[in-house]
Amino acid sequence: MNGEIFKNILTDNFNEIEYKEHEIEKRVGVIDVLERLSDWRYDNDIAEELDVKVVTIRKLLNELHEFDLVTYRRAKNKETGWYTYIWKRREDKAADYVNEYLNFHLLNLRNNLEHEESNVWLVCSCDRVTLDCAMESNFMCPLCGENYVESKASEKIKKIESDIRNIRDLMKRL
């Protein structure tokens, strides 16, 4: 699997976690954390390396765990009774995650394409609506007061078709 594609998808899908520490805004990204998990690591060690609070790292690790991208082991400290967590990236799940992500976006694009092709579109200077919406407002935009005129959806359709081709090509390369 192409690691760069995986990083781009993760960056798109997981927001950086923003937090304030001593009135200073900080951010930590999913890639920063995952790059440190090629082998088993304690969450507090990662937090120390990235100079962030452990709770912030744990929040991100738990989110990644929901998608099966990381795994953990825990051990109980017999003296304190507290659990210690050690984490590792799941290399075997990266390809599955990317495929699910791409299939989801491909489905959305196909639905958008069907919606664009099955409607008549009208525009004014501030909006783009379907024929049904334009009829409800007597072909006059309630926002700017202009009359709607028919629009060709061909540019939007071409863009969606191009995006579909790009995702299919990407999936073939993976």
N, C-alpha and C positions, 0 to 999 in steps of 0.2 A: 504494500500500500504506500502511496505517496504521502510522506509525512507532512509536506507543505499543505496539501489539500486538507488533511485532517486538522491541522492547526487553524486553517482559515475557517473551516466549518465550526470548530469549537469556539473560536473567537466570535463568530456570528451568533452562535447559539447560547453562549454563556456570557453574561455581562460581567465586567470587572466588578469586584466588590469595592464599594466606596465606603470609607468610614473616617471618622475624625479621631485623632489622638493628640491630646494637648493642643487643641484648636488648629491643628494642621490637617488638611484633607490629604488622605492617602488612598492609593488604589492597589489592588492585587489582582492579577489576571490568572485565568485558568491555565494558560500555557506555562507561566512561571511556576505554578505548583506542579503540574504534570511532569515537567522536565526534571524535577527533583525526585520523582517517584519511579525511576527505572529499577530501583531496588527497594527493599523494605526500609521505611523511614518513619520516625515518630513525628506526629503533627507539631509538637512543640519545637522540634529541631528545624522544621521547615519554616515555622513562624519566626524563629530567631534569625535564620538566614535571610529571610525577606523583610525583617524588621517590622513585623506586624503582630497583632495580638493573636494568640492561639485560637480564640473563639472565632476569629475571622477565617482562619485557615480551616477550622473544623466545619464551618458553615459551607465553605466551598467544597471540601472533601465529601460532605454528606450529600450535597447536590450532585456531584459526580458519581457518587455511589448509587444514587437513584437510577442513573442511566447505565449502571454496571461498568463504568469506565475505570473504577478503582475498587480495590478490595481491602479488607482490613482483618487484623487479628487483634484480640484483646487479651490482656492478662491482668489479673487482680493482684494488687499490692497487698500482701498479707498483713503488713503493719498498719496501713492507713485504710484499707478496704476500698480504695479508689481503683478504677480501671484505667489502664494505659492502653492506648491504641497505636498500632503500627500499620502503616498504609503502603500500598504498592499499586502501580498502574497496571491495568489489565490489557496487555497488548492484544490478546485474543479477541477482545470485544471491539476494538477500534474499527475494524472493517465492517462489522455488523452495524455499528452506530452510524457510520458514514453512509452505508447503503440505505438504512431506514430514513436518514435525513434527506438523502437525494430522492428517494421514492416519494416521500411526503411532499417535497417541493415540486416534483414532477406531477403528482396528482393535482396539486393546487393550480399549477400552470395549465393543465388540461381543462380543469373546471373553468378557469378564467377565459381560456380560448373559446370554450363552448358558450360561455356567457356573452362574450364579445360578438361571436358569429351569429348567435340566435336573436340578437336585438337590433333594433334600428336606433341609432344614436343621434341626438340633437345637441347643439352647443349654443352658448351665448358667450359673452366675453369673460364670464366668471365661473361657468359651470358646464358640465357635460351630463346629460340625462338620457334615460331611455324614452322611447315614444310614449309609453304608458304614463310616465311621470310628467312629460311635457303636456299630454292631453289633460291631466288633472289640473294643470295651472293655465289652461287655455293657450298653450304655446308661448307663454310669457314668463320669464324668469322672475320669481318672487324676490330675489336678492338685488338684481341690478335693473330690472324693468325692461330689459331687451327682449325681443322676440327670439325664440329658438329657431335655428336653421339646421338643416340636415348636415350631419358630419359623416365622413368616411372613417371607419374604424380600421382601415387597412394598415396604417402605421403602427397602431397598437397591436394588431394581430401579427404583423411581421415581427415585432419585438418579442411577443410571447412565443411565437414559433421558433425564433432564434434561441431564446432561452431554453426551450424544450430540446432543441438540437444540441446545445452546449451541455446540458445535463446528461443526455444520452451518450454523447461522446465521452464525457468524463467517466460515466459508469462503465463504458467499454474498456477504458484505460486502467481501471482499478482492478 
